[in-house]
Amino acid sequence: MFQPASLKGDSPTPIDEKIRNKYFLIYLIIILLSFIPCSLFEYIYVFYLWKDGMYLIFLLFLPFNFFILIYLLQLSATLFSVLSLTIVKLIFPPKEGNFSRKLDDKNYLFWNLRNLSKKWALYVMASNPFPWLKNRFTLRFFGVKIGKKGISDNGWISSEFVEIGNNVIIGMGSTLISFGIEQNKFILKRIQVGDGALIGAKCVLLPGTIIKKQAKLSAHSYTKMDDVLNENSIYSGHPAKLKEVK
C-alpha cells in the first residue's frame, strides 16, 4: 500500500532494517565527520577567548557561538551526506522503474543506501530555526529541483526524482512521494509539478504524478500512480478527479 513513509519533520527517507543494520557504520561515519568542523570551531573559540581579561567577552559571545555551531553542524552534515551520496551514485546510478523489493536487486539496495546517506542531514535540518532551509537548501543539494517564489516548507518531499516549478504552493502536511512499496514490488518514478500549480493541505502525490501548469489539487486529495492533472484545471477526491476547467 502506498503511504507517506514519514510524518516527522524530515523528508521521507525510509531504510530497510536489514540495510540499516548492515551499513550502520557508514551512517555513523557521516555523523562523526560532520562534528569535526564544530569541534575545530569550538576549540578556537575557547582557545582565544577563555583567558584572563577575556572572560566577559567569552560570555557575551556565547549565544552567537551556539548559533554558529547549529548552522556549522547543519552545513557540514549536508556536505558529508552529499559526498557519501555522490560516491553511492557513482557506483550505481539511480533510475526510475518497477523493481523487486529484495536486497539482491541493486536498484532497491542502492535506493536504501542513498537514503542512508541523506538521513542524518535531513534529520539535522529538520530542527533548523529557519525551516524553509530544509526544502529549499538541503533537498536542492540532493538533486531535487525546486523553483523560485514558491511555498513548500510545510510539506514532505521525497529527496529524489521530484521536480517543482516556479510559483508553486504546496499546502501544510502534503506529501510528494516518488517511491512506493506494494507487497514485493518496489516502484520509483519521478513527480513533476508545473509552474503556478496549487496543492492543497494534506494531499498525497503518488509516484509518477504529473501536475501541469496552473493546475489545482484540492485539500485532502490524493493522486493515483502515473496520474496527470492537466493545465488550468481543478481536481479533488480520493483519487483525484477533474472537477472544473478554468
Buried (B, 14 or more C-beta within 10 A) or exposed (E): EBEBBBEEBBBBBBBBEEBBEEBEEBBEEBBEBBBEBBEEBBEEBEEEBEEEEEEEEBEEBEEEBEEBBBBBBBBBBBBBBBEBBEEBBEEBEBEBEEBEBEEEEEBBBBBBBBBBBBBBBBBBBBEBEEBEBBBBBBBEBBBBEBBEEBBBBBBBBBBBBBBBBBBBBBBEBBBBBBBBBEEEEBBBBBBBBBBBBBBBBBBBBBBBBBBBBBBBBBBBBBBBBEBEBBBEBBBBBEBBEEEEEE
